[in-house]
Amino acid sequence: MMRAVQAIKYGGPEVLQINNIAIPKPKKGEVLIKVHFAGINPIDALITSGFMGTSGPLPLIPGMDTAGVVEEVGDGVKGFKKGDRVYTVGTDNGAYAQYTVTTPKHIAHLQPSLTFAQGAAIGVPYYTAWKSLYFRAQAKSRETILVHGASGAVGIAAVQIAKANGHLVIGTAGTKEGLDLVKKVGADFVFSHRQEGYMDEIQKATKGAGVNVILEMLANVNLDKDLDLLAQRGRVVVVGCRDGIRIEPVKTMFKETSILGVALLTASDEEWQEIKNGVENLQKKGKVQPIVSREYKLSEVAQAFTEILKNSGTLGKFVLDTSK
């Protein structure tokens, strides 16, 4: 038996329970992982709330991101063996549990230099950042990247990836702690998006040319401003949005700029493998350094969901310790 977080119905954090359930068995082509930590993403709470639809089976174990050790491999599995340190980006039965089953497509090796808590912070943030930069925005070598809201998990991943791949990187945050963190993880310039005139400072940093690519974490607040910051044929990728916003479409016309959305799980198998290879390559070079904001016990999962949806000054990733 194992302990797992289950949503017994769709709803808020109050629907989450800690239950003892059977450990899943890996089928042919599957891998059973003993989970040490599970990563908490805002999308997990939105799915559980029913915001993404209520047609899925219940009870539901939330989550996609885990880190742990391979416990057992099914027939036909290659590349992984019992005892391997791994992280996941997607599971068959959910992430918030002491064991999970998934396929090799969704598993990657975790470097010894990273903790399991850090491993659980790789998945969705780093894969989303990579897809945003190189499949949606088609970022080219030496282009300038603005990460608008860079102190959260996806923002930190984007800064590290973009910097490692040779881009000039500008990051914004809303607190001194956030600004310090964004600078620490590699941004060339950092600005407070709560300070009046920060857009002028960003333009000065680009010597008036504007930015080529913006990764936008809160489009309902910043999207119209983003259009002013773009260079000729610049691109905004909307990574996060929590409400509507009025924009002036004419701003896109003369500079021929683009507004793009991103959804990680729509990636093709070929795109997924390229993202996986890219992140693994940077991990081997020591360029993937996830920041864990807070570790929660399994019993604190409802509190974690409440805080991740209300948090306006996130510093990295929330994770669950499955042993507690």
Disulfide bonds with the S-S distance in Angstrom:
none
